[in-house]
Amino acid sequence: MQTPIYKFEPTDYDVVYEPAEDTFLLLDALEDELPDIVRRQPLLCVEIGPGSGVIITALRQSLSLASKEVPPHCLGFDINPAACRMTHRTSALNGAAVDAVNSDLLGSLRSHSVDLLVFNPPYVPTQPPASSDSLEEHIDEFRRSEQLTHSWAGGIDGRAVTDRVVADLKRVLAPGGVLYLLLVKENKPQEVLRCVERLGFRGNIVKERRIRGEHLFVLRICEPTAR
């Protein structure tokens, strides 16, 4: 998977998360997993919090090349309207058909509709009250100021947002659907894996990397009966 072309204007750096080591680790993991993803023939691919749009655009490009039939519909859901605009810009620069929706997580999606879900969440552990509230309480803040803080501040254990997504997996994933989730060591990946197992899924770590004071992991989560 090639890294898509993306362009940040000077004012974008303050409001949209720029691709960094975690972004590129997730891209590498998806490239490793691409044969399995293609075999699953996903119809709907969703990225939560696409930010710059690099990940979902790369997926659209790769799956379009690999698909023998109609390529999947690719969507990015971001609470930050500036990130939605950036995702549209990146997809257009690369000639990839990607839609971006200004929404908090996946509540607006039909149940059992997502074949491939990708999430690089706000994972940095932060203390209350700054970031432990639910994102719904900050939607108006984003629309007024598009604060970049919420793209990385993850609350206690860095899992305030991740835990909400995991709790909604049973509803969101289509039969045979799969989630690729990026975490850091402080998020307790093994604990997350035990949590998804209690929810009826199986998960494993497919890639990890140590970078400048962070130990990053990419988890693959799906139903036990998934092909």
C-alpha positions in Angstrom: 0.0 0.0 0.0 1.5 3.3 -1.1 1.1 6.3 1.2 -1.4 8.7 -0.5 -0.4 12.2 -1.5 -1.7 14.7 1.2 -1.4 18.4 1.5 -1.6 20.5 4.7 -2.1 24.2 4.4 -0.5 26.3 7.2 -3.8 26.6 9.1 -4.5 22.8 9.0 -1.7 21.8 11.4 -3.6 23.4 14.3 -6.8 21.6 13.6 -6.1 18.2 11.9 -3.8 15.4 13.2 -0.9 15.1 10.8 0.2 11.6 9.7 2.8 10.3 12.1 4.5 7.0 13.2 1.2 5.5 14.4 -0.4 6.3 11.1 2.4 4.6 9.2 2.4 1.5 11.5 -1.4 1.1 10.8 -0.7 1.4 7.1 2.0 -1.2 7.3 -0.3 -3.6 9.2 -3.1 -3.1 6.7 -0.6 -3.8 3.9 0.4 -7.1 5.6 -3.3 -8.0 6.0 -4.4 -6.9 2.5 -4.6 -10.4 1.0 -7.0 -11.5 3.8 -9.0 -8.2 3.5 -9.3 -8.7 -0.3 -10.4 -12.3 0.3 -13.2 -11.1 2.5 -14.6 -8.9 -0.3 -15.7 -6.1 1.9 -18.6 -3.9 0.7 -18.4 -1.2 3.3 -15.1 0.0 4.7 -15.2 2.6 7.5 -12.4 4.5 9.3 -13.3 6.2 12.6 -11.4 9.5 12.9 -9.7 9.6 9.5 -8.0 12.9 10.3 -5.9 13.6 7.1 -7.7 10.8 5.2 -4.4 8.9 4.4 -5.5 5.5 5.8 -9.0 5.3 4.2 -7.7 6.7 0.9 -4.9 4.1 0.8 -7.5 1.4 1.5 -9.7 2.6 -1.3 -6.8 2.7 -3.7 -5.6 -0.7 -2.8 -9.0 -2.4 -2.8 -10.0 -0.8 -6.1 -6.9 -2.3 -7.7 -7.5 -5.7 -6.1 -11.2 -5.9 -6.7 -12.5 -7.9 -9.7 -15.9 -6.5 -9.1 -17.3 -3.3 -7.7 -14.8 -1.7 -5.2 -16.1 -1.2 -1.6 -17.7 2.0 -0.5 -15.2 3.8 1.8 -16.4 6.1 4.6 -14.6 8.2 7.2 -16.5 9.3 10.3 -14.9 12.2 12.2 -16.3 14.5 14.9 -13.9 17.2 13.6 -15.3 19.0 10.5 -11.8 20.1 9.5 -10.7 16.5 9.4 -13.7 15.7 7.1 -12.6 18.5 4.8 -9.0 17.2 4.8 -10.2 13.7 4.1 -12.1 14.9 1.1 -9.0 16.8 -0.1 -6.7 13.8 0.3 -9.1 11.5 -1.5 -9.5 14.0 -4.4 -5.7 14.4 -4.7 -5.4 10.7 -5.2 -8.5 10.1 -7.4 -10.0 7.9 -4.7 -13.7 7.8 -4.0 -14.1 8.4 -0.2 -16.9 10.0 1.7 -16.4 11.8 5.0 -19.2 12.2 7.5 -19.1 14.7 10.4 -20.3 12.5 13.1 -19.4 11.1 16.6 -18.4 7.5 16.1 -20.8 5.1 14.4 -24.2 5.8 15.9 -25.6 6.8 12.5 -24.7 3.6 10.8 -27.2 0.8 10.1 -26.6 -2.3 12.3 -24.4 -5.1 11.0 -23.3 -3.1 8.0 -19.5 -2.6 8.4 -17.3 -5.2 6.7 -13.9 -3.5 7.5 -13.5 -1.1 10.4 -10.3 0.8 11.1 -9.6 2.9 14.1 -6.5 4.9 15.3 -8.2 6.3 18.4 -7.2 9.1 20.8 -4.9 6.9 22.9 -2.8 9.2 25.1 -3.7 8.7 28.8 -5.0 11.9 30.2 -6.5 12.9 33.5 -10.1 14.2 34.1 -11.8 16.5 33.7 -10.0 17.5 30.5 -10.8 14.4 28.4 -12.8 11.8 30.4 -16.2 13.2 29.3 -18.0 11.6 26.4 -17.4 13.0 23.0 -21.0 14.0 22.6 -20.3 16.8 25.2 -17.7 18.2 22.9 -19.4 18.2 19.5 -20.3 21.9 19.7 -16.7 22.6 20.8 -15.3 21.0 17.7 -17.7 22.8 15.4 -16.7 26.2 17.0 -12.9 25.7 17.5 -12.0 22.3 15.9 -9.6 21.6 18.8 -6.8 19.2 18.0 -6.5 18.0 21.6 -9.4 15.6 21.1 -7.5 13.8 18.4 -5.0 12.4 20.9 -6.4 12.8 24.4 -7.8 9.5 25.5 -8.9 9.8 29.1 -8.0 7.3 31.8 -5.8 4.5 30.3 -6.2 6.3 27.0 -9.3 4.2 26.3 -12.3 6.6 26.8 -13.2 6.4 23.1 -11.8 3.0 22.3 -14.0 1.3 25.0 -17.1 3.0 23.4 -16.3 1.5 20.0 -15.5 -1.9 21.4 -18.9 -1.9 23.2 -20.7 -1.1 19.9 -18.9 -3.8 17.8 -21.6 -6.4 18.1 -24.1 -4.0 16.6 -21.8 -2.4 13.9 -19.9 -5.3 12.3 -21.4 -7.3 9.5 -21.1 -11.1 9.7 -17.5 -11.8 9.0 -16.5 -8.2 9.7 -13.1 -7.2 11.1 -11.7 -4.4 13.1 -8.1 -3.2 13.0 -7.4 -1.1 16.1 -4.2 0.8 17.0 -3.3 1.0 20.7 -0.3 1.9 22.8 1.1 -0.2 25.7 -0.6 2.1 28.3 -4.0 1.2 26.8 -3.4 -2.4 28.0 -3.9 -4.2 24.7 -4.1 -7.6 26.4 -7.0 -6.3 28.6 -8.7 -5.1 25.4 -8.3 -8.5 23.9 -9.9 -10.2 26.9 -12.7 -7.7 26.8 -13.5 -8.4 23.1 -13.4 -12.1 23.9 -16.0 -11.7 26.6 -18.2 -9.9 23.9 -17.9 -13.0 21.6 -15.0 -11.9 19.4 -11.5 -13.2 19.0 -8.5 -10.9 18.6 -4.8 -10.9 18.3 -1.9 -8.5 17.8 -0.8 -8.4 14.2 1.9 -5.8 14.3 3.8 -3.8 16.9 6.6 -1.2 16.9 8.5 0.9 19.4 9.0 4.5 18.6 10.3 7.5 20.5 8.9 6.6 23.9 5.8 4.7 22.6 5.2 1.0 22.2 2.4 0.7 19.5 0.3 -2.3 18.7 -2.2 -3.1 15.9 -5.0 -5.5 17.0 -7.1 -7.5 14.6 -10.6 -8.3 16.0 -13.3 -10.4 14.4 -15.9 -13.1 15.1 -14.6 -16.5 15.9 -16.4 -18.0 13.0 -15.1 -15.4 10.5 -13.5 -16.8 7.4 
